[in-house]
Amino acid sequence: MSEIMNSVNQRTQLVGENRLELLLFKLNTRQRFGINVFKVREVLQCPPLTSLPRLNKLVRGIAHIRGQTISVIDMSLVVGGKKIEDLSTAFIIIAEYNSSVQGFLVGSVERIINTNWQSIMPPPKGSGRASYLTAVTQMDDELIEILDVEKILNEISPVNTDLSADVASTLKVENKKEKIIFIADDSSVARNQVKKALSSLGLEIELAKNGLEALKRLKEIAAETGDITDKVGVLISDIEMPEMDGYTLTAEIRNTPELKKLHVILHTSLSGVFNQAMIEKVGADDFIAKFHPDELATSVQKWFGNE
């Protein structure tokens, strides 16, 4: 287990080239789940948990780790299973999402696999709206499930999508009513958060569920207009997405003549130490960590129509 923990800490810098590494874990059943190693700070055997009144039902307690107080979410409860009973044999995956740190309580931690986003597929349509899956992949003829952590966190502590009065009063997108904002994100919660935050701009918004879907649609729009900027003012793209990640999407846009002038904002829950060189390499115009409505709206106004 110490080898896995050391590997997590050493390999969290992997980004780009449409590849990723997944840390595999189990809950109370044989089903394997995966989490992007880049989100993981460390893996620990479960420390003593402190129960507090009025905690969300998915939160098993509070852990004090390296001087920091961290909420510990029982991932088995999240997926509708029984709570993880034996904490003495359980583990906590310490992860950073949306500029905050959480602990995910899991039954066991296995190994890290190296794969690519092309092999990460959207969840089956039959999974329904209540599903917490954001993607699936295959390994050794076994389905690996990747959970929609943004949805989980939003249910525990809903994100405020409202713009501040100061920012809302200064937003102006003049003479651009014919253009749209394009959003690419595999999380339905994240897509709706961005859409709600930017609705005050009064612009049409189009959504895509991953980078490949976004690229196909952007090419369709460009074929109709001759140049993508005639119709799309700015693209807001997540980085982690099935089939094609945001880095690859941005690089494809820059390498496609009818798309290359499109302004791209990378908007992601990846936080902490971030690979600025990769953003510059693929040619993104801006990077914003989720979820800061004022910063996002200000960036959209900055790049919208700035041709």
Secondary structure, 3 states (H helix, E strand, C coil): CHHHHHHHHHCCCCCCCCEEEEEEEECCCCCEEEEEHHHEEEEEECCCCECCCCCCCCEEEEEEECCEEEEEEEHHHHCCCCCCCCHHHCEEEEEEECCEEEEEEECEEEEEEEEEHHHCECCCHHHCCCCCEEEEEEECCEEEEEECHHHHHHHHCCCCCCCCHHHHHHCCCCCCCCCEEEEECCCHHHHHHHHHHHHHHCCEEEEECCHHHHHHHHHHHHHHHCCHHHCEEEEEECCCCCCCCHHHHHHHHHCCCCCCCCCEEEEECCCCCCCHHHHHHHCCCEEEECCCHHHHHHHHHHHCCCC
